[in-house]
Amino acid sequence: MTTPPVCNYEGSDYQTSFWDQGGREYEDRAEAIALRRLLPKGGRLLLELGAGAGRNTPRYAGFERVVLLDYSTTQLEQAQVRLGRSDRYIYVAADIYRLPFLDGLFDAATMIRTLHHMTDAPSALAQVRNVLQPGAVFILEYANKLNLKAILRYWLGRQKWSPFTLEPVEFAVLNFDFHPKAIRAWLKDLGFSIERTLTVSHFRVGWIKRHIPPRLLAALDGLFQPTGALFQLTPSVFVRSKVEGARLKVNIPTDPVALFQCPECGSGDLLEKLDHLQCPRCEANWAVKEGIYDFRAKV
């Protein structure tokens, strides 16, 4: 099965270079404010798509268990250092276009700073929809094509692509901006109802960030975030949506292995071996190493 290309952070020090030492404290604090406003008070099983090194994972404290999914095992290893290895956290390396989970499993999911790497965003979102229960909450962050800077650059002739058209724009290799109307249409077509929209990173300007303390700047950002209900002109937009349908009482297995299905053939009931999981139907083997379930390629 051929899937779209993925952006692989294997071997990257992204958490350190971009977040810890990259002058992004303001953005991190602003995103924390948005998540506090959008997250359910609690739940049983949350799927964190594009978890990276676990920057946001502690913010999901209301959930009994969190599945951290990323394509890079390097990032997941860094998340283990940050969070530790326990029954509460399940670390999974997988392709978002082939999620290795049973359908209708999770009662919440987040995808923060991840969709912008998706060549085929609707297909990725469809995979997320498949693994969510009816009534589940999905919090999506996306890079906004219709941001104020892009509009000004286009009007001034310094940018060829139009921020007003609905198709995504690839501004760098495997880095995409999306139009808010396109995002809303995709979610609606997949059976999500949008409950709330917040605009984030209103002050993502170098001069402002150098002269105003991050804590104060994030607090100001928080004041403006609710304007996302009216218009979206910031580089980052957060959307809280819910899967349509009445919430069901879903039996969530306590054994992590029972959460999975084979991404090759779709069979559940994977068999746990010494250092891998085996599919009883197609006999595909999937590596398990240092507490990380690896579904990227068969072994």
C-alpha positions as CSV (number, residue, x, y, z in Angstrom):
1,M,0.0,0.0,0.0
2,T,1.5,3.3,-1.1
3,T,0.9,6.3,1.2
4,P,1.9,9.9,0.9
5,P,5.4,11.0,2.1
6,V,5.9,11.8,5.7
7,C,8.1,14.4,7.4
8,N,10.5,12.3,9.5
9,Y,12.2,13.9,12.6
10,E,14.4,10.9,13.2
11,G,17.6,12.0,14.8
12,S,16.4,15.5,15.2
13,D,17.0,17.7,18.3
14,Y,13.8,19.6,17.4
15,Q,12.6,19.9,21.0
16,T,15.9,21.5,22.1
17,S,16.7,23.6,19.1
18,F,13.2,24.9,18.2
19,W,11.4,25.0,21.5
20,D,13.9,25.1,24.4
21,Q,16.5,27.3,22.8
22,G,14.7,28.7,19.8
23,G,12.9,31.7,21.4
24,R,9.5,30.0,21.3
25,E,8.5,30.4,24.9
26,Y,5.7,32.8,23.9
27,E,4.2,30.4,21.4
28,D,4.4,27.5,23.9
29,R,2.6,29.5,26.6
30,A,0.0,30.8,24.1
31,E,-0.7,27.2,22.9
32,A,-1.0,26.1,26.6
33,I,-3.8,28.7,27.1
34,A,-5.6,27.5,24.0
35,L,-5.4,23.9,25.1
36,R,-6.8,24.7,28.6
37,R,-9.8,26.3,27.0
38,L,-10.5,23.5,24.5
39,L,-9.6,20.3,26.4
40,P,-12.3,18.2,28.1
41,K,-12.0,18.1,31.8
42,G,-11.1,14.4,31.7
43,G,-11.4,11.2,29.8
44,R,-10.1,7.6,29.6
45,L,-7.9,7.4,26.5
46,L,-6.5,10.3,24.4
47,L,-4.5,9.9,21.2
48,E,-1.8,12.6,20.8
49,L,-0.9,12.7,17.1
50,G,2.5,14.1,16.3
51,A,3.5,13.9,20.0
52,G,7.1,14.6,19.3
53,A,9.2,14.7,22.5
54,G,6.1,15.1,24.7
55,R,6.0,18.9,24.9
56,N,2.2,19.0,25.3
57,T,1.6,15.6,26.9
58,P,1.7,16.9,30.6
59,R,-1.2,19.2,29.6
60,Y,-3.5,16.1,29.2
61,A,-3.5,15.4,32.9
62,G,-7.2,14.8,33.0
63,F,-7.0,11.6,31.0
64,E,-6.3,8.2,32.5
65,R,-4.0,7.2,29.6
66,V,-2.3,8.9,26.7
67,V,-1.1,7.3,23.5
68,L,1.8,9.3,22.1
69,L,2.1,8.7,18.3
70,D,4.9,10.0,16.2
71,Y,6.8,8.8,13.1
72,S,10.1,9.3,14.7
73,T,11.4,6.9,17.4
74,T,14.0,9.5,18.3
75,Q,11.2,11.9,19.3
76,L,9.4,9.2,21.3
77,E,12.7,8.2,23.1
78,Q,13.0,11.9,24.1
79,A,9.4,11.8,25.3
80,Q,10.2,8.8,27.5
81,V,13.0,10.7,29.1
82,R,10.7,13.6,29.8
83,L,7.7,11.6,31.0
84,G,9.0,8.2,32.0
85,R,7.8,4.7,31.2
86,S,4.6,3.8,32.9
87,D,1.2,2.2,32.2
88,R,-0.3,5.7,31.7
89,Y,1.8,6.4,28.5
90,I,1.9,4.3,25.4
91,Y,4.5,5.1,22.9
92,V,3.7,4.3,19.2
93,A,5.8,4.9,16.1
94,A,3.5,4.9,13.1
95,D,2.5,6.5,9.8
96,I,-0.6,8.7,10.3
97,Y,-2.0,7.5,7.0
98,R,-2.0,3.9,8.4
99,L,-3.0,4.2,12.1
100,P,-2.5,0.9,13.9
101,F,-5.5,1.2,16.2
102,L,-9.0,-0.4,16.5
103,D,-11.8,1.7,15.1
104,G,-13.9,3.8,17.6
105,L,-11.3,3.4,20.4
106,F,-10.4,6.9,21.6
107,D,-12.6,9.4,23.4
108,A,-10.3,12.3,22.5
109,A,-7.5,13.2,20.2
110,T,-5.2,16.1,19.6
111,M,-3.1,17.1,16.6
112,I,-0.9,20.1,17.3
113,R,1.7,21.5,14.9
114,T,1.4,18.3,12.8
115,L,-1.2,18.8,10.0
116,H,1.1,21.2,8.3
117,H,3.3,18.3,7.3
118,M,0.4,16.4,5.6
119,T,0.5,16.2,1.8
120,D,-3.0,14.7,1.9
121,A,-4.6,16.3,4.9
122,P,-8.1,14.9,4.2
123,S,-6.8,11.3,4.2
124,A,-4.9,11.9,7.5
125,L,-8.0,13.4,9.1
126,A,-10.1,10.5,7.9
127,Q,-7.7,8.1,9.7
128,V,-8.2,10.1,12.9
129,R,-12.0,10.0,12.5
130,N,-11.9,6.2,12.2
131,V,-10.3,5.6,15.6
132,L,-12.5,8.0,17.5
133,Q,-15.7,7.1,19.4
134,P,-19.0,8.9,18.7
135,G,-19.0,12.0,20.8
136,A,-15.2,12.1,21.0
137,V,-13.5,15.5,21.0
138,F,-10.8,16.3,18.4
139,I,-8.6,19.3,18.9
140,L,-6.8,20.3,15.7
141,E,-4.2,23.0,15.2
142,Y,-3.3,24.1,11.7
143,A,-1.0,26.6,10.0
144,N,-3.3,29.2,8.5
145,K,-2.9,30.3,4.9
146,L,-5.1,33.3,5.4
147,N,-2.8,35.0,8.0
148,L,-2.4,38.7,8.0
149,K,1.3,38.6,7.0
150,A,0.5,36.5,3.9
151,I,-2.3,38.8,2.9
152,L,-0.1,41.9,3.1
153,R,2.8,40.2,1.2
154,Y,0.4,39.2,-1.5
155,W,-1.1,42.7,-1.8
156,L,2.4,44.2,-2.0
157,G,3.5,41.8,-4.7
158,R,6.1,40.0,-2.5
159,Q,4.3,36.7,-2.7
160,K,3.0,34.8,-5.7
161,W,0.5,32.5,-4.2
162,S,-2.9,33.9,-3.1
163,P,-3.9,33.4,0.6
164,F,-7.6,33.6,-0.5
165,T,-7.8,30.4,-2.5
166,L,-8.9,27.2,-0.8
167,E,-6.1,24.8,-1.9
168,P,-3.2,24.2,0.5
169,V,0.1,25.9,-0.3
170,E,3.4,24.1,0.2
171,F,5.7,27.0,1.3
172,A,8.6,24.6,2.0
173,V,9.1,20.9,1.4
174,L,6.4,19.0,3.3
175,N,5.2,22.2,5.0
176,F,1.7,23.3,4.2
177,D,-0.6,26.2,5.1
178,F,-4.4,25.6,4.9
179,H,-7.3,27.9,4.4
180,P,-9.8,27.9,7.3
181,K,-12.8,27.2,5.0
182,A,-11.0,24.1,3.6
183,I,-10.4,22.8,7.1
184,R,-14.0,23.4,8.1
185,A,-15.3,21.6,5.0
186,W,-13.0,18.6,5.5
187,L,-14.1,18.2,9.1
188,K,-17.7,18.5,8.3
189,D,-17.5,15.9,5.5
190,L,-15.9,13.5,7.9
191,G,-18.7,13.8,10.4
192,F,-17.2,16.3,12.8
193,S,-19.2,19.3,14.2
194,I,-17.0,22.3,15.1
195,E,-17.6,23.6,18.6
196,R,-15.1,26.3,19.0
197,T,-12.3,28.1,17.1
198,L,-9.4,30.0,18.7
199,T,-6.8,32.1,16.9
200,V,-3.3,31.8,18.4
201,S,0.1,33.5,18.0
202,H,-1.2,36.9,17.3
203,F,2.2,38.5,18.1
204,R,4.5,36.1,16.3
205,V,6.7,39.0,15.2
206,G,10.4,39.0,16.0
207,W,10.6,42.6,17.2
208,I,7.6,42.2,19.5
209,K,8.9,38.9,21.0
210,R,12.3,40.5,21.7
211,H,10.8,43.5,23.6
212,I,7.9,42.0,25.5
213,P,8.3,39.2,28.1
214,P,6.9,35.9,26.9
215,R,4.5,35.5,29.9
216,L,2.9,38.9,29.3
217,L,2.8,38.4,25.5
218,A,1.0,35.0,26.0
219,A,-1.5,36.6,28.4
220,L,-2.3,39.2,25.8
221,D,-2.6,36.5,23.2
222,G,-5.1,34.7,25.4
223,L,-7.3,37.8,25.4
224,F,-7.5,37.8,21.7
225,Q,-7.9,34.1,21.1
226,P,-11.7,34.0,21.3
227,T,-11.8,36.4,18.2
228,G,-11.3,33.2,16.2
229,A,-15.0,32.7,16.4
230,L,-15.4,35.7,14.1
231,F,-12.3,35.7,11.8
232,Q,-9.0,33.8,11.5
233,L,-6.0,36.0,10.5
234,T,-3.3,34.5,12.8
235,P,-0.6,32.0,11.6
236,S,-2.0,29.4,13.9
237,V,-5.6,28.3,14.5
238,F,-7.0,25.8,17.0
239,V,-10.3,24.1,16.4
240,R,-12.3,21.9,18.8
241,S,-14.6,19.6,17.0
242,K,-16.7,16.6,18.1
243,V,-17.6,13.4,16.4
244,E,-21.3,13.4,15.6
245,G,-23.4,10.8,17.4
246,A,-24.3,9.9,20.9
247,R,-21.4,8.8,23.1
248,L,-21.3,5.0,23.7
249,K,-19.9,3.1,26.5
250,V,-16.8,1.6,24.9
251,N,-14.8,-1.1,26.6
252,I,-11.2,0.1,26.5
253,P,-8.7,-2.7,27.1
254,T,-6.1,-2.3,29.8
255,D,-3.5,-4.3,27.9
256,P,-1.9,-1.9,25.4
257,V,-1.5,-4.7,22.8
258,A,-5.3,-5.1,22.7
259,L,-5.6,-1.5,21.4
260,F,-3.8,-2.3,18.1
261,Q,-4.8,-3.6,14.8
262,C,-2.4,-4.6,12.0
263,P,-1.9,-1.7,9.6
264,E,-1.1,-4.1,6.8
265,C,-4.4,-6.1,6.8
266,G,-6.6,-4.5,9.6
267,S,-6.7,-7.5,11.8
268,G,-6.9,-7.2,15.6
269,D,-5.8,-9.7,18.2
270,L,-2.1,-9.2,17.6
271,L,0.1,-11.7,19.3
272,E,2.7,-10.5,21.7
273,K,6.1,-12.1,21.1
274,L,9.5,-11.5,22.8
275,D,10.5,-8.4,20.8
276,H,7.6,-7.9,18.4
277,L,3.9,-8.2,17.7
278,Q,2.6,-10.7,15.2
279,C,-0.5,-10.5,13.1
280,P,-2.2,-13.9,13.1
281,R,-3.9,-13.2,9.8
282,C,-1.2,-11.9,7.5
283,E,1.8,-12.9,9.7
284,A,3.3,-9.4,9.6
285,N,5.7,-8.7,12.4
286,W,5.9,-5.3,14.1
287,A,8.9,-4.4,16.3
288,V,8.7,-3.5,20.0
289,K,11.9,-2.0,21.3
290,E,12.5,-0.2,24.6
291,G,8.8,0.3,25.2
292,I,8.0,1.7,21.7
293,Y,5.6,-0.1,19.4
294,D,6.9,0.4,15.9
295,F,4.3,0.0,13.1
296,R,6.2,2.0,10.4
297,A,7.5,-1.1,8.5
298,K,7.3,-4.8,8.9
299,V,10.3,-6.7,10.4
